[in-house]
Amino acid sequence: MSSFFSSLKRASTSPGHDAAHEKRASAVSDEKSSAADVVDLLPADPDTNPGGLTFEEDTAGGMGRHLGVFSCTLLIIGRIIGTGIFSTPASILGSVGSVGASLMLWVLGFVLSFCGLFVWLEYGTMFPRSGGEKVYLEAVYKRPKYLVTVIFAANAILLGFTASGCLVFAQNILVSAGHSADRWVVRGIALGVIFFVTLLHGLTPRLGVYLMNILSVIKIVILVFIVITGWVVLSGKTRIKDPHANFHDAFAGSSHSSNDYATATFKVLNAYAGWSNVNYVLNEVKNPVRTLKIAGPLGLGITSVLYLLANVAYFSAATKQEIVKSGVTVASLFFKNVFGTTAQKALTVFVALRNVITVTFAASRVNQELAKEGVPLPFGNRFWASNWPTGKSPLPGLIIHLIPSVIVIIAPPPTVAYPFILDIEGYPQQIINFFIIIGLFYLRWKKPHIPRPFRVWWPLAVFFLAAAAFLLVTPFLRPANGVGDTPPLPYYLYCLVGIAIMFAGVGYWAAWRILLPRVFGYELVPRKERLADGTVVTLFSRGKVE
């Protein structure tokens, strides 16, 4: 452990590398082109410039570097604290069968999230540009060209929705208003939320950032309130008759199925998801290397402690049966049991203020990076890569995020949609995590000369790799109840859908790069173009094969 803490100490001071990136980025960000013109720049260094754009090209355009340590910390906290801690404890408890096993999984999620965070810190400080996993996969898996980019694009676009958050928002609002959760009423409210957030970030980007920070602070206050209330409940000074009942024989009824634990772990990790949120928007971060190393551990550390204590509070205020039956309104059940129905309705409104805004903010930047890289999209990449109409925020990238969110909100029944969405989001992410960690060891072996302002302690990376491998295999094992947590859907369906989406990316790449050029006799010729807002995009033209 001494090497691990020494690595943290070394990582805290690396001004030379960071300053160089800042100097280069600021020089480019000051150049604003009044009309589109073709960029003729030197070829990128393949070791330090993953993908087709150089660092200067990739960081051009937009609002520039406007996010500091405070905003980035809240960006992480606001992304993590959401439906996960307010809704999934009931589903997790239902899967593993006992309070003790459920709490152990939340601790495991805390450990795995910190291991993942440190891996992403090494990548993010090596390649301080927006895009997150897209950038890191491109840095390692360069052949066949654009294959990993398109596979990642299929996953990010088709599964990068915020439908689950919108659905929970709608259900919490209805609970607080005393109305039944009719499926079309839920869908209508959820659609209103996603359209509002899209327009907020697309048309008033600075207001969107301010609102993200305000909501993050509110959610911290709510979670702290739940934790403190839990302590009061455990002291025996509330209406709860036996607050320690769930802790007397905490592991009674625990499941013995690996599938149950794997499926529940996906939900726990989804609740912790967000510790890499800053990695997606590094082009907009001041002093990105230093900020990332501070905001990441701070944001995840705060939320992890609050998560564990909030679960204890939930289990002190309700029986196992009540929690399992509460579904996605476990926080509402907590308020009702402790304070009564009136307080439940008032406080559930605030619980409904979740992380849709922060998820959408980051996802739109990833979509923009994919368009800038040249991944073929309908109507041309100039539009999707641009910061239209304000010149500061990617409304087209937000629209890409909006479309699958709307489909998922409308198509399946909300009661089945929420747990299935959590599962299907988690499985492909573990595939990506697996290959990213393999790539980390490959880069250390083949490219040790790349500057690394932060180096993760390798046993943590190995542990994260082993966990990813476990989570890829065990969901195919039969669960204890034989049906999983999304009946009537087969328990293994979410894994197959996640894999199918990635294979769809392979098919899309093969058609774009191999099949169509061969059939119609052309070759793809790349060029770079600077748009009116300063954004640089890779475009492909069809050259005739002689």
Protein Blocks (a to p, Z undefined) as FASTA:
>chain_A
ZZmmmmmmmmmpcfklmmmmmmmmmmmmmpccfbdcddddddddfklmgcjbdfklmmgg
hjbjabdfklmmmmmmmmmncmklmmmmmmmmmmnopaklmmmmmmmmmmmmmmmmmmmm
mmmmmmgcehijmmmmmmmmmccghklmmmmmmmmmmmmccklmmmmmmmmmmmmnopac
dfklmmmmmmmmmmmmmmmmmmmmmlmmmmmmmmmmmmmmmmmmmmmmmmmmmnopafbf
blmlmmmmmmgoiafbfklmmmmmmmmmmmmgojlmmmmmmmmpghkllmmmmmmmmmmm
mmmmmmmmmmmmmmmmpcfklmmmnommmmmmmmmmmnojklmmmmmmmmmmccklmmmm
mmmmmmmmmmmnopacehijklmmpccfklpacfklmmmmmmmmmmmmmmmgfklmmmmm
mmmmmmmmmmmmmmmmmmmmmmmmmmmmbccfbacdfklmmmmmmmmmmmmmmmmpccfk
onojmdfbdfklmmmmmmmmmmmmmmmmmmmmmmmmmmnopacdddddddfkopacdddd
ddddZZ
